[in-house]
Amino acid sequence: MKKLIFLLLITVMFATPVYAYKYNEPHTFKNQIESAKQKTVAITATSFKDNWVRSGTGAFLSNGMILTANHVTEGAEDITVETYEGKRYNAEIVKEDAQHDLTLIRIAVPHDGFRIASSNLNRGDSIMTIGQPADLEEWSFSEGKVLEPEQPCRLNDHYFKMVYADNQVLPGNSGGPLINSNGELVGIVRYMNPENSYSFSITLDDIKEFIMPISYLYLDVAYN
């Protein structure tokens, strides 16, 4: 009964996407943070036709490819990314998957990217997210522990699993990297829990399923 109630709570919570963000001083990740922030971008997606602007985050993979959440870029006519150093680039969409909330975008400049972890997370593992608040020109780093590595969730009639962790996130972090203690990509931030701002992230399995069919065309993906 408790699992059913929690599943229903998540279903209601996910009816409206929320962009994520948080701020605290990382300790477990002090050796990985410098490298990780160089591989993360802030994303601004704009629709001139529908008159909206969305903010989010993305994670470099390789060859100028950036992985982010589909609800950040879906329907955008213009996508701009900004690196941690402040360099800005126009980006184009390479592949989208609205059901799994993933999008792969590309800039014209090659860039080092995250290694993709070879194994999934376990309960209690340390994780960190990086993002940029929607209304502030500064970056944030939030670390925590995995509460549920495969939390059952439902959006409309689609059932899926996500990583649920106790690091807090707020607007601006959606689409950003979920990183393990080795600095490897293990998820992409999707939503926040409105009750405590804890993060929900797309799983490693869903990420691999999304990128593998086109990896030989566009990506020199590094797996550990």
N, C-alpha and C positions, 0 to 999 in steps of 0.2 A: 504493500500500500504506500509506503514512504517513497519508493522508487517511482510509482505512478504519479504521486502528487508532485514530485520534483520534476518529472518529465512534463507534466502539464504546466508547471510554472515556467519552465524553459520555453515551452511552446508560445505562451503569451508574451514572454519577454522578447522573443525574437521576431515578433510581428513587425517591429520597427527597428531597422538597423541603427546601431550606435557606433560612432567613431571613437576609437580608444586612445588613452594617454595617461601618463603618470610621472611622478617625480620622486625619486629617493636616491641615496648615494649607494652604488653597488659595492659590495665587499667581496663576495665570492668570485665576481667577474672582473676584478681589477686588472688581471693580466690579459683579458680578452677584449676589454672595452675599446681600446684605441683602434684595434683592427676592425672590430664590429661596426663602429660608427663610420668608418671610411666606406663601408659596404652598404650603407643604409641611405635612403633618399626620402625627402619630403615630396609629396605629390599634390599638385593642384589640378583638378579636373573641372572643365568648364563646358557648359552647354549654352551657346548664344541663342539658340532657337527657343529653349525652354527657360532661359534666364536663371540659371543656378550655377553655383560654384561649390565644389566639395574639396575637403582637405583630407589627406591620408598619408600613409607611409609605404615604402616599398623596400625590397631586399634585392640587391644585385646578385645574379647567379654567375654569368660569364658572357663575354662578347657583347656587352652593352645591354643584356637582357635583365629585366627587373620583374620580380614576382610580387604581386599585390592582391588585394581583395577586389573582387568584381564589383561590389557595391560602391566602391570608391570611384571607379572609372566608367561604369556602365552608362551608356547614352551620351558620353562626353564627346564634343567635337574638337576640343583642344585639351591636351595633357602636357603639363610642364613638370619636370622633376628638378629638385635642387639638392645637391650633395651637401655633406656636412661642412665642406670648405666654402660653400656658397656659390658654386658653379651651377648654372642653369642650362637645361637642355629641353628641347621639344621631344616628345615621345610618341610612338605609334603603337597601336594594339596589334599583337601578333596572334594571340589566342585568348578566347574567353570561355568560361564555364560558369554560368549563372547558378546552376544547381549546387555546385560545390564552392561557389563564391570565390573563384580564382581567376586572375587575369595575368597574362604575360605581356609586358610592354617592352619596347626597345628604343634605345637612343643610338645615335650614329657613332658614338665614341666608345671604344672598348674599355672595360673597367673590371678590376678584380672583384670576385664575388665570394659569397659564402660557400663553404663546403657543406654538402648535404649529409646529415648523419645517416649511418647505416642501420641503426637500431632505434626502435621506438622508446618513448619515455616510460618510466615506471613511477608509481606513486611515491612521493617524497623526493624525487629528483629536483635539483636546483635549476631554475630557468631565469632568463632575463628578456625583457622587451625594450626596444628603442623606438622613440617616436618624437613627434613635434606637435605641441598644442596648436589647435586650429587658429587661435587668436594671438599667440605669442611667438616672437621670433627667437625661440630657444629650444633646445633639444632636451629630452628627458630619458632617464634610464631607470627601469623598475625591475627589481629581482624578487623572486619568491620560490615557492615549492609547488610541485604538481600535486593537486588534490585527487583528480581523477584523470588518468591518461586517455580514457575512452568513454567520456560521459555521453550517454544516449540523449539525443535532442531531436526535436521535430520542428520544421518550418513548413507551414501549410500542410501538404500531404507527404512531404519528403522527410524520411528518417535518416539520421546520420550521427556520427560520433565526433566529439571535439575534445581537445585537451582543456581541462579546467584547472586553473592555477590561482594561488592566492596573491599574486602580484597585482597591484591596482593599476587600472588604465582608465583614461578619459579621452575626450575628443581629440583626434589628431593621430592616433596610433594604429587605426585600422589598416590592415594590409602590411604592417610592419613585421619584422622577423621575431620569432620566438627562438631563443638561442639556449643551447645547453652549456654546461660548465666547461666544455672543450671549445666553445665558440662556434659550434656547428649549428646549421639551420635545422630545427626540429618541428617548426610550425609557422603558421601565418596568423596574426591576430585578426579575429573576426568580430567579436562582440564583447561587451562588458555586462556583468551582472549589475543591474541598477540598484540593488540593495546594498552592495559593498564594493562595487567597482572592480571585482575580481575579473580576470581575463578568461575568455573562451577563444581557443585558437584552432585553426584547421590542422588536421593531423598530418603526420609525415607520410602515411600511406596514401592519403588523398593528393598530397603534393606530388609524390612520385608518379602516381597514376595519371596526373594531369600533364606533367612535363615529359615523361618518357616517350610518348609517340612522336614527338617532334624534336627530341634532344639531338638526334643525329643530324638534323638540318640546321639548327640554330645554336645549340648549346655545346660547350665543352664542359659538361657538368662534372664536378669533382665530388666523388663519394668517398667517405671513410669506411 
